[in-house]
């Protein structure tokens, strides 16, 4: 039975006030956990949302209760009309933020400020230049590192997202935490998640418990401060006593936060995903282009949302490739 009063409330009573919009499927990096080595089949340009369509769809969501919009990609800043998109969305009564790999973000400081963007998430999986090249297949570490420092200096609230993979970067957990000693940033450790083409398996994942084991063996109990998590927060937040910044763990696999999920995702080709793990999508763009209202499509999609991880409510189900191989590659979802 649908909820006629609130189309963004699902059958489990969760209200969805946070919309993540992917602007583009392309990226200027090639991160292995995000993009398959052979690349991805990109949508034809005519199948992607125009800036007018992005605005119209976003406005509909805002009219029904969305208060936060985050722009993602691929890499959103390589979209040529990003200044126009920011200007249009900035007219809506929402908190507007962006996720970027920060390779070229220094060129957009003034545009971001002018449109009220204050919170920026930066993807950075290693503090070692050689490892960075290995994971991204590009030589851009110095740019990214220096741009993180620049963003902090310019007054942005910066979160650094690091996907942990066993045998690759789990030995940098403490280095990342030390990165927060003199910088008021938040480093967020993300469990490696399964998507099409990223060769996921449980053995590559660094769990919440394993991360905290590194922390507990490097700092005393009195040094580790558990912070208050924000409502609907995806992360468990901590800091080290005396450090300016903080760190957090996003444990989508071992400790999912589905009970308080308030997120919906709009792909660059106008498909609504009600869950990051969901293999089903709802076509808003075609509905919009045919002149029909998109509200019924949104409501049906929200009502169909599973309680936990797109229906993969156990670790056993998560380890069955057939249940997540029909999902997109991460780069075409938008995070």
Secondary structure, 3 states (H helix, E strand, C coil): CCCCCCCCECCCCCECCEEEEECCCCCCCCCCCCCCCCCCCCCCHHHCCCHHHHHHHHHHHHHCCCCEEEEECCCHHHCCCHHHHHHHHCCCCCEEEEEECCCCHHHHHHHHHHCCCCEEEEECCCCCHHHHHHHHCCCCHHHHHHHHHHHHHCCCEEEEEEEEECCCCHHHHHHHHHHCCCCCCEEEEEECCCCCCCCCCHHHECCHHHHHHHHHHHCCCCCEEECCCCCCCCCEEEEECCCCCEEEEECCCCCCCHHHCCEEEECCCCEEECCCCCCCCEEHHHHHHCCCCCHHHHHHHHHCCCCCHHHCCCHHHHCCHHHHCCCCCHHHCCC
